[in-house]
Amino acid sequence: MHYSRRNFWLLCGLGMAAIIAAHLLPHAVRGEGAWSLPAIGFGGLMLLGVGLFGISYGAMDDIQRQNMKSDWYWGSVLGLCALCGVVFPAVLFGSGLESIAGFFHGAETPKEYFFCGIMVMMGPFGLGYLLVYLFRRLREIKS
């Protein structure tokens, strides 16, 4: 199996471009409701972007796939530790909920609080993956 660095980064770049376009679409096209052009376009572009990121997995060789699986596992463990050790106590015993809602430009409805919760769950896991990936890459460079 031959690894193509160009195909991997091309698919990742196209996926990121689709996700950015999805976030710009509601500002460019007006409409309201679940079946409006911005809503359908946003969902379609997000699906395309995440799908392209998923397909990029096929452009890796077996060693890189195993490294990615390991990075995601240990990154998720770090993210879960951050949630349990920092975020949950801040929300339960302090004013963490208002701080989180303020970070996402305020939350006034249950839907907005739900969105804040989803982002708080995804954020530490993604950040944990990034930290573990960078740590592994620095160890490889040092060796």
C-alpha positions in Angstrom: 0.0 0.0 0.0 1.5 3.3 -1.1 1.0 6.4 1.0 0.3 9.6 -0.9 1.0 12.7 1.2 -0.4 14.9 -1.6 -3.8 13.1 -1.6 -4.0 13.2 2.2 -3.4 16.9 2.5 -5.5 17.6 -0.6 -8.5 15.8 0.9 -8.0 17.5 4.3 -7.7 20.9 2.6 -10.8 20.4 0.6 -12.6 19.3 3.7 -11.6 22.3 5.6 -12.6 24.6 2.7 -16.0 23.0 2.7 -16.4 23.5 6.5 -15.3 27.2 6.2 -17.8 27.6 3.3 -20.5 26.1 5.4 -19.9 28.7 8.1 -19.9 31.6 5.6 -23.0 30.5 3.7 -25.6 31.7 6.3 -24.0 35.1 6.2 -24.1 35.2 2.4 -27.7 33.8 1.8 -30.7 34.8 3.8 -33.4 32.4 4.8 -35.0 31.0 8.0 -36.3 27.6 8.9 -35.0 24.0 8.7 -35.7 23.7 5.0 -34.2 27.1 3.9 -31.2 27.3 1.6 -28.8 28.3 4.3 -29.8 25.4 6.5 -29.6 22.8 3.8 -26.4 24.3 2.4 -24.8 24.4 5.8 -25.7 20.8 6.5 -24.6 19.6 3.0 -21.2 21.5 3.2 -20.5 20.2 6.7 -21.3 16.7 5.6 -19.0 17.1 2.6 -16.2 18.5 4.7 -16.3 15.9 7.4 -16.7 13.2 4.7 -13.6 14.4 3.0 -11.7 14.3 6.2 -12.9 10.7 6.7 -11.9 9.7 3.2 -8.4 11.1 3.8 -7.9 8.2 6.3 -7.7 5.9 3.2 -4.6 7.8 1.9 -2.6 6.8 4.9 -0.4 3.7 5.3 -0.9 1.2 8.2 1.7 2.8 10.5 0.2 6.2 10.2 -3.3 4.8 10.8 -2.1 3.2 14.0 -0.5 6.4 15.1 -3.7 8.3 14.5 -5.7 5.8 16.4 -3.3 6.0 19.3 -3.4 9.8 19.2 -7.2 9.9 19.2 -7.3 7.4 22.1 -4.8 9.3 24.4 -6.2 12.7 23.3 -9.7 11.5 24.3 -8.4 10.4 27.6 -6.8 13.9 28.1 -10.0 15.5 27.0 -12.1 13.4 29.5 -9.7 14.3 32.3 -10.0 18.0 31.4 -13.8 17.7 31.5 -14.0 15.8 34.8 -11.2 17.8 36.5 -11.9 21.4 35.2 -15.1 21.9 33.3 -17.5 19.9 35.5 -16.4 21.5 38.8 -16.5 24.9 37.2 -20.1 24.4 36.0 -21.3 22.6 39.1 -19.7 24.7 41.8 -18.9 28.1 40.1 -20.0 30.4 37.4 -18.6 28.2 34.6 -21.8 27.9 32.7 -22.1 31.7 32.2 -18.5 31.8 31.2 -18.9 29.1 28.7 -22.1 30.7 27.3 -20.3 34.1 27.1 -17.5 32.5 25.2 -20.0 31.4 22.6 -21.6 34.9 22.4 -24.2 34.2 25.1 -26.9 31.7 25.4 -30.5 32.6 26.1 -32.5 29.6 24.9 -32.2 25.9 25.7 -31.0 25.3 22.1 -28.1 27.6 22.6 -27.1 26.0 25.9 -27.3 22.6 24.2 -24.9 23.9 21.5 -22.5 25.2 24.2 -22.6 21.8 25.8 -21.7 20.0 22.5 -18.9 22.4 21.9 -17.5 22.0 25.4 -17.6 18.2 24.9 -15.9 18.3 21.5 -13.3 21.0 22.3 -11.2 19.2 25.0 -11.2 16.0 22.9 -9.9 17.8 19.8 -7.4 19.8 21.9 -6.2 16.6 23.6 -5.7 14.9 20.2 -3.7 17.9 19.0 -1.5 17.9 22.1 -0.8 14.2 21.8 -0.1 14.4 18.1 2.3 17.3 18.6 4.0 15.4 21.5 4.5 12.4 19.3 5.8 14.4 16.4 8.3 16.2 18.7 9.5 12.9 20.0 10.0 11.7 16.5 11.9 14.8 15.5 14.1 14.5 18.6 15.0 10.9 17.8 
